[in-house]
Each structure stands twice: as C-alpha cells, then as structure tokens.
Amino acid sequence: MYASLCARASPLGLLSAQINPSTGEFMGNFPQAFSHIGIIASGVNLARAEADVQR
C-alpha cells in the first residue's frame, strides 16, 4: 500500500489532500507539510518494522 501511495504522486512529487480511489484523480488542494510528513513517518515506521523482522 505504501508503494502504491508513493506512486500516485504527481510528476512534481506532490500529493493532494484527497485522491479518488477509483480513478486516482487528485481532489482538493496540495497541503505539502501534512502529506509529506505522513509519508515520511510511515516510511520510517515501515523500515523499522522490517528491520525488526530481519533480526
């Protein structure tokens, strides 16, 4: 799911406030801080969980 979300970013790497799940169309504005902080935090948590599993 994480890779799918990252792949939905625009050519400039932007994510909108909402994405239509059926079409992938961006809806709403582009709130940079909240979108990117959430993606970065999720990536860090996934990487930590993966590292714990490999130990």
Secondary structure per residue as TSV (DSSP state, phi and psi in degrees):
chain	resnum	aa	ss	phi	psi
A	1	M	-	360.0	-37.7
A	2	Y	H	-63.5	-45.7
A	3	A	H	-63.3	-37.8
A	4	S	H	-63.6	-41.8
A	5	L	H	-64.1	-46.9
A	6	C	H	-62.4	-34.6
A	7	A	H	-69.4	-18.3
A	8	R	T	-81.4	-7.4
A	9	A	S	-60.7	150.2
A	10	S	-	-68.0	171.8
A	11	P	T	-57.2	-22.8
A	12	L	T	-90.7	2.2
A	13	G	S	82.3	17.3
A	14	L	-	-93.9	150.2
A	15	L	-	-124.6	137.8
A	16	S	-	-85.0	171.8
A	17	A	S	-63.1	-33.0
A	18	Q	E	-139.2	149.7
A	19	I	E	-129.1	129.1
A	20	N	-	-67.8	116.8
A	21	P	T	-65.2	-25.2
A	22	S	T	-78.9	-41.3
A	23	T	T	-107.7	-18.3
A	24	G	-	79.5	3.6
A	25	E	-	-68.6	137.4
A	26	F	E	-73.0	138.8
A	27	M	E	-131.8	140.3
A	28	G	S	87.1	-165.0
A	29	N	-	-92.0	-175.3
A	30	F	-	-115.1	81.2
A	31	P	-	-78.6	92.2
A	32	Q	H	-56.8	-51.3
A	33	A	H	-60.0	-52.3
A	34	F	H	-67.8	-40.8
A	35	S	H	-63.0	-49.5
A	36	H	H	-72.9	-35.7
A	37	I	H	-63.1	-41.6
A	38	G	H	-63.5	-41.1
A	39	I	H	-67.7	-43.7
A	40	I	H	-64.1	-46.3
A	41	A	H	-62.1	-40.6
A	42	S	H	-64.5	-42.7
A	43	G	H	-62.1	-41.9
A	44	V	H	-63.6	-45.5
A	45	N	H	-63.9	-40.4
A	46	L	H	-65.6	-41.3
A	47	A	H	-63.8	-40.7
A	48	R	H	-64.9	-43.1
A	49	A	H	-63.9	-41.0
A	50	E	H	-64.6	-39.4
A	51	A	H	-64.9	-39.0
A	52	D	H	-64.3	-38.0
A	53	V	H	-67.6	-34.8
A	54	Q	H	-76.1	-14.0
A	55	R	-	-78.0	360.0
